[in-house]
């Protein structure tokens, strides 16, 4: 058995490497610079309610477009200017860009789609066209 003496500097370096790369380095090659947020879609008599899970973002960084029957939701983080008074040692917060598209059918009124961002959820209302709404109808008995 051979014993190798390690100086305290090399052990500290080893621990620094392990603990400084442990959470941030994992999964880097599994995920590229795009991350697609989860979406819930609900239907009501008025329309479809789309909820996109996107916490920690600003509503100004979202773009919602409708073109040729395609609803596209995208996010691109605007660059922040870094403070000159301090330097960042480690940055794990990331706001990666994404783009998500949904086909709209003839039932949806694309001109009146509404969107709001609250509590980390981007909420869209995709209203149904008037002729598509199923309204209860009472039938008169003769």
N, C-alpha and C positions, 0 to 999 in steps of 0.2 A: 504494500500500500504506500502510495506516495502522497506526502502532505505538501501542499503549496501554500505559502504564506501570501495572503492578500493584504495589501495596505488598506487602511480605512477609507482612503479616497476611492479606490476601485469598488469597494462594497457600497459606498454611498452613491457612486455613479450608477451601479447596477440597480439599486433601489429607486433612484431618481428616474431611470429609464422605465422601469416597470410601472411605477405609480404615476408618472407624468404622461405616459401613453396609454395606460389601461383603458379608461372609458372612451377617450376621444379617438383612438386608433381602431377600435373594434368596428367592424362593418363598413369601413371606408370603401373597400373594393366591392362590397355588395350593393351599396347605394351610390349612384352617381349624383350629380348636382340637381337632380329632380326628385321631388318627393310628392306623391299624389295624396292629398288629404281625403279622408273618408267622407262619404256623402250619404245622407238619409233622404229618401223621397217619400212624401206622404200625399195621399189624394183626399180631397174634400169635395163637396158639391160645387164650390166656387173655383177650384183649381188645384194645382199641384204645388206642394210646399217642399222646396229643396233646401237642405241644411248641410253646409260644408264646414267641416271641423278645421278651423285655421286659427288657433290661439296665438297670441303674441304678435299680431300683425297690425298694421294701420289700414284703415279703410281706403285711404288715398292710394295705396299700392295695388289695389285690386282693379281689374278691368273686366267688365261684363259686356259682351257684345252678342247681338243676334244678326246673323247674315245667312241668307239662303236656307232658312229652316234649321240652322245650327246655332245653339246657345254655347258660347265659349266663355269660360271663367278662367282668368289668368292672374297670376301674382308675380310681381317682380320687385324685389327689395331695392329701394333707392339707396345709394351709397351715403353713408354717414361720414361727416368730417370728424376726424379723430382729434381729441384734446392734445394740445402740445405740453400740458403741465405734467402728464404722466404717460408711461408706456404700458401697453398691455402685455402681460407675461403669458397669458393663456386665453384663448377665445374658443369657447365651446358652443355659445349661442349661434345658431345659424338660421337664417331665413332664406331658404332655398326657393328658387322660382318654380312655378308649376303652371301647367295649362291643362284644362279639363274641358271636354266638349260633350254636349248632349244633343241628339237629334230631336227636333220639335215636330210633332205631328200636326195634322189639320185641326185638332181639338183645341190647341193652345193659341191664345191671343198674344202673339209676339210683340205687339205694339204697346202693351200695358204691363209688361213684366216689371216688378218692383224688387228692390234689393236693399237690405240693411245689414250692418255688421254690429253685433252686440255680444259681449261676453265670450269672445273668441269663436263665434259661429257666424258665418256669412249666410243669411237667410234670404231666399228668393221666393217670391210668389209668382207662379206662372198661371195666370187666370185662364179659365176655359172660356171659349167663345159662347155667346148667349145661346145660340141654337144647339149647342152641345150639352148645356147644363140640364141635368135631369131633375125636373121639379115635380114634386108630388101633385097629382091631379085628382080631384074628386069627380067621380062620374055620377051624374044624376040618373036616378032610377025612374023610368017612365011607367 
